[in-house]
Amino acid sequence: MQLNRRNFLKQSATMSATAFLPSLPAFSYSPDTAPASAPAPAAADGFRLVVLATNWGFSGTHDEFLKRAKDAGYDGMEVWWPGDAAGQDALFNALAKHKMEVGFLCGSGSSDFAKHAEQFEAAVKAAATQQRQRPLYINCHSGKDYFTFEQNTKLIEMTTRISQQSGVMVCHETHRSRMMFAAHVTRRFIETQPALRLTLDISHWCNVHESLLQDQQETVAMALARAGHIHARIGHPEGPQVNDPRAPEWESTVKAHFAWWDEIARQKKAKGEVMTVLTEFGPVDYMPALPYTRQPVANQWDINVHMMKLLKARYGK
């Protein structure tokens, strides 16, 4: 039985990404409506697709990770902004060596608002103004779900100011435990902050609202229009990450996510904007694991590469 299971997982991990594409028609953002496929509109000048890799769960060096990512076909990486000079040197040297692009993560874990705001601002300002390599964007793990609306608004206003001064796009991630943890909460920020840009990780909202958001389509449409960056993980009503998006039982859930991303791609192409996407399937405990052994039920790297190939085939020129 164990041998059969290993063979099954090995076969699943090596499934071709392009073989999955015919089951992903071009549909509107609503998972309830799926019209027939239509030719994709031509992209305006300036549009390009950049797919980045996450080093989440990788234990090696930046140099080792970027070599592996480039060999797999990625365009760059998303990484937490290093707070020390040695970490910055190691990162920027590796990026230059492998000629890869970068997006930075910034945030603070402090539960004290004053300290949180100070740490958060310092990180965003440093990442946006450093002269070593201009980032594609800065993605923020912003605030806390228990900070007040007014406190979280101050953090948005701070990042907007830094973004306007530096010219670097700063996005706020739709992430559990952070200020954008739920669709209806995020809507209030969208309605009051015209410069707000989101990192859309809609897998979190599927989990928070225990649905594929069929009953919040107007709010989702507003979020899609504000999406500056995408985290391409497939969530479901009971969790932020399916065990393996290649498994047939997740087909309708995968289609729902691609429908949302299709709409973002349509808007980016129409405006001639860069479309940045991070493939962000995570390791255990995001990845389901077998009891007692904590062995992952699927291969994180293989899934992320599968997603990268799907995204490039679907949205690349």
PyMOL commands that set and color helices and strands:
alter all, ss='L'
color gray80, all
select helices_A, chain A and resi 2-13+18-23+62-72+85-98+113-129+149-166+183-192+202-208+214-225+248-271+300-315
alter helices_A, ss='H'
color red, helices_A
select strands_A, chain A and resi 48-54+76-80+101-107+138-141+170-173+198-200+227-231+274-279
alter strands_A, ss='S'
color yellow, strands_A
deselect
rebuild
show_as cartoon
